[in-house]
Every structure is written in structure tokens, then in C-alpha cells.
Amino acid sequence: MLQESFDPIRIRLRVIPMAKAPVGKGKNADFYFVEASKKSLRGELPQAFDLLRRGLAINPNHFLCRFSHGVLQFKFGLIVEASQDF
């Protein structure tokens, strides 16, 4: 029953706001989080997802990248994969 009515695109989850991200120098996990947030706000979700993966490659425990990565996976309907991020 849940699967028949589940529409991940209509769920209103928000990526953590950019204002909460620490300011970093260089292309570190913070940089990729901020860039992914910009893409997400413009509706460019696949590109944002790729940027978050790059940030997690640098720092797999980066909270902001990890949480936002999970939110995007959830929006894409990848529920099991998203639960690993949360």
C-alpha cells in the first residue's frame, strides 16, 4: 500500500542550508557541500549529488555532506541507500 502511493519527489525534505556550512579554503568537503547546496537550490539535483559524493570522498564523516547526500538519495527514491547516510 505504501509503495503504491509513495512519491519521493513530492516529499518536502530540505538540504541543510548553506549558511550553516563552515567557510573553508580550497576544495575540501565544505567547499563541495556549499557548491552542492547551490546546485540543489537551482534544481540541479544530479549535479548536487555528484558534488556531495566528491566531498564524501575527501571526508567520509563530513556531517553536512552525509546528511544532504542522504536527503537527495531519499528524493531519488533510494530509500535503503539513504538510510545508510542517516
C-alpha positions in Angstrom: 0.0 0.0 0.0 2.8 2.4 0.9 4.7 1.7 -2.3 1.7 2.4 -4.5 1.2 5.9 -3.1 4.8 6.8 -2.3 6.2 9.7 -4.4 9.7 10.8 -3.2 9.6 13.9 -5.5 6.6 15.3 -3.6 8.2 14.9 -0.2 9.4 18.3 1.1 12.8 17.4 2.6 15.3 20.2 2.6 19.0 20.1 2.3 20.8 21.7 5.2 21.1 25.5 4.4 24.4 26.8 3.1 24.6 29.4 5.9 25.2 26.5 8.4 28.3 25.4 6.5 31.7 26.4 7.7 33.8 28.5 5.4 36.7 26.5 4.1 39.6 27.3 1.8 40.3 25.1 -1.2 38.4 22.2 -2.5 37.6 20.4 0.7 34.4 18.7 1.9 33.0 22.1 3.0 33.6 23.5 -0.5 31.7 20.6 -2.1 28.8 21.0 0.3 28.4 24.7 -0.5 28.6 24.0 -4.2 26.1 21.2 -3.9 23.7 23.4 -2.0 23.8 26.0 -4.7 23.0 23.3 -7.4 20.3 21.9 -5.2 18.6 25.3 -4.8 18.6 25.7 -8.6 17.0 22.2 -9.0 20.1 20.6 -10.4 19.9 17.6 -8.2 22.0 15.1 -10.1 24.9 17.6 -10.2 24.4 18.3 -6.5 24.5 14.6 -5.7 27.8 14.3 -7.6 29.3 17.2 -5.7 28.3 15.6 -2.4 29.9 12.3 -3.4 33.1 14.2 -4.1 33.0 15.9 -0.7 32.4 12.5 1.0 35.4 11.0 -0.9 37.6 13.6 0.8 36.0 13.3 4.3 33.5 10.3 4.6 32.4 11.6 8.0 31.5 15.1 7.0 28.1 15.6 8.6 26.7 18.2 6.2 27.7 16.3 3.1 26.5 13.0 4.6 23.1 14.3 5.6 22.5 16.2 2.4 23.6 13.1 0.4 21.0 11.1 2.3 18.3 13.6 1.6 19.0 13.6 -2.1 19.0 9.8 -2.2 15.7 9.8 -0.4 14.3 12.3 -3.0 15.6 10.0 -5.8 13.7 7.1 -4.2 16.8 5.3 -3.0 15.3 4.7 0.5 17.6 1.9 1.6 20.7 3.7 0.4 19.5 6.9 2.1 19.0 5.1 5.4 22.8 4.3 5.5 23.5 8.0 5.4 21.1 8.8 8.3 
